[in-house]
Amino acid sequence: MTLPACPQCQSTYTYEDGALLVCPECAHEWSPQAAEAAPEVEAARVVRDANGQVLADGDSVTLIKDLKVRGSSLVIKVGTKVRGIRLVEGNHDIDCRIDGVGAMQLKSEFVRKA
């Protein structure tokens, strides 16, 4: 008998612990009956700024820290306003265009909603 993958992190290293299934990678526990009954629903990804406010596509944000541009001597100064952001998957949550610099990817922990 093969056990189902973890519904949270999709790990295949699940194991049984009594009546529950457990994922050793993310510590998620669930019952096998709930996994069979519930349809696969993709959880909506929520991106929050440094203050905890929810960000959405098209929002304007302000930098809260000087950021060095990798591969260049440019520094984007604190207080720089970025308009029309796009949320993307990956390590850098925000895809944007900064005036005078060009296309950039930013982490949401370095911005606040304007």
Contacts in CASP RR format, 6 or more apart in sequence:
PFRMAT RR
TARGET T0000
AUTHOR 0000-0000-0000
METHOD contacts of the structure
MODEL  1
MTLPACPQCQSTYTYEDGALLVCPECAHEWSPQAAEAAPEVEAARVVRDA
NGQVLADGDSVTLIKDLKVRGSSLVIKVGTKVRGIRLVEGNHDIDCRIDG
VGAMQLKSEFVRKA
3 14 0 8 1.000
3 15 0 8 1.000
3 16 0 8 1.000
3 21 0 8 1.000
4 14 0 8 1.000
4 21 0 8 1.000
4 32 0 8 1.000
4 35 0 8 1.000
5 11 0 8 1.000
5 12 0 8 1.000
5 14 0 8 1.000
6 12 0 8 1.000
6 14 0 8 1.000
6 23 0 8 1.000
6 25 0 8 1.000
6 26 0 8 1.000
6 28 0 8 1.000
7 28 0 8 1.000
7 30 0 8 1.000
7 35 0 8 1.000
7 38 0 8 1.000
7 40 0 8 1.000
8 23 0 8 1.000
8 26 0 8 1.000
8 28 0 8 1.000
9 23 0 8 1.000
9 25 0 8 1.000
9 26 0 8 1.000
9 28 0 8 1.000
11 23 0 8 1.000
11 24 0 8 1.000
11 25 0 8 1.000
11 26 0 8 1.000
13 23 0 8 1.000
13 24 0 8 1.000
13 25 0 8 1.000
14 21 0 8 1.000
14 22 0 8 1.000
14 23 0 8 1.000
14 24 0 8 1.000
15 21 0 8 1.000
15 22 0 8 1.000
15 24 0 8 1.000
16 22 0 8 1.000
17 29 0 8 1.000
19 31 0 8 1.000
20 29 0 8 1.000
20 30 0 8 1.000
20 31 0 8 1.000
21 29 0 8 1.000
21 30 0 8 1.000
21 31 0 8 1.000
21 32 0 8 1.000
21 35 0 8 1.000
22 28 0 8 1.000
22 29 0 8 1.000
23 29 0 8 1.000
45 87 0 8 1.000
45 89 0 8 1.000
46 54 0 8 1.000
47 54 0 8 1.000
47 55 0 8 1.000
47 87 0 8 1.000
47 93 0 8 1.000
47 94 0 8 1.000
47 108 0 8 1.000
48 54 0 8 1.000
48 55 0 8 1.000
48 108 0 8 1.000
49 55 0 8 1.000
49 61 0 8 1.000
49 108 0 8 1.000
49 109 0 8 1.000
49 111 0 8 1.000
49 112 0 8 1.000
49 113 0 8 1.000
50 64 0 8 1.000
50 108 0 8 1.000
50 109 0 8 1.000
50 110 0 8 1.000
50 111 0 8 1.000
50 112 0 8 1.000
51 112 0 8 1.000
51 113 0 8 1.000
53 112 0 8 1.000
53 113 0 8 1.000
55 61 0 8 1.000
55 85 0 8 1.000
55 87 0 8 1.000
55 93 0 8 1.000
55 94 0 8 1.000
55 108 0 8 1.000
55 111 0 8 1.000
55 113 0 8 1.000
56 87 0 8 1.000
57 84 0 8 1.000
57 85 0 8 1.000
57 86 0 8 1.000
57 87 0 8 1.000
58 83 0 8 1.000
58 84 0 8 1.000
58 85 0 8 1.000
58 86 0 8 1.000
59 84 0 8 1.000
59 85 0 8 1.000
59 113 0 8 1.000
59 114 0 8 1.000
60 81 0 8 1.000
60 82 0 8 1.000
60 83 0 8 1.000
60 84 0 8 1.000
60 85 0 8 1.000
60 113 0 8 1.000
60 114 0 8 1.000
61 81 0 8 1.000
61 82 0 8 1.000
61 85 0 8 1.000
61 94 0 8 1.000
61 96 0 8 1.000
61 106 0 8 1.000
61 111 0 8 1.000
61 112 0 8 1.000
61 113 0 8 1.000
61 114 0 8 1.000
62 79 0 8 1.000
62 80 0 8 1.000
62 81 0 8 1.000
62 82 0 8 1.000
62 111 0 8 1.000
62 112 0 8 1.000
62 114 0 8 1.000
63 76 0 8 1.000
63 77 0 8 1.000
63 78 0 8 1.000
63 79 0 8 1.000
63 80 0 8 1.000
63 82 0 8 1.000
63 106 0 8 1.000
63 110 0 8 1.000
63 111 0 8 1.000
64 78 0 8 1.000
64 79 0 8 1.000
64 110 0 8 1.000
64 111 0 8 1.000
64 112 0 8 1.000
65 78 0 8 1.000
65 110 0 8 1.000
66 75 0 8 1.000
66 76 0 8 1.000
66 77 0 8 1.000
66 78 0 8 1.000
67 75 0 8 1.000
67 76 0 8 1.000
67 106 0 8 1.000
67 110 0 8 1.000
68 74 0 8 1.000
68 75 0 8 1.000
69 75 0 8 1.000
69 76 0 8 1.000
69 101 0 8 1.000
69 104 0 8 1.000
74 101 0 8 1.000
76 98 0 8 1.000
76 101 0 8 1.000
76 104 0 8 1.000
80 98 0 8 1.000
81 114 0 8 1.000
82 94 0 8 1.000
82 96 0 8 1.000
82 97 0 8 1.000
82 98 0 8 1.000
82 106 0 8 1.000
82 111 0 8 1.000
84 96 0 8 1.000
85 94 0 8 1.000
85 95 0 8 1.000
85 96 0 8 1.000
86 94 0 8 1.000
86 95 0 8 1.000
86 96 0 8 1.000
87 93 0 8 1.000
87 94 0 8 1.000
87 95 0 8 1.000
88 94 0 8 1.000
88 95 0 8 1.000
88 105 0 8 1.000
91 107 0 8 1.000
92 105 0 8 1.000
92 106 0 8 1.000
92 107 0 8 1.000
93 106 0 8 1.000
93 107 0 8 1.000
93 108 0 8 1.000
94 105 0 8 1.000
94 106 0 8 1.000
94 107 0 8 1.000
94 108 0 8 1.000
94 111 0 8 1.000
95 103 0 8 1.000
95 104 0 8 1.000
95 105 0 8 1.000
96 103 0 8 1.000
96 104 0 8 1.000
96 105 0 8 1.000
96 106 0 8 1.000
97 103 0 8 1.000
97 104 0 8 1.000
98 104 0 8 1.000
END
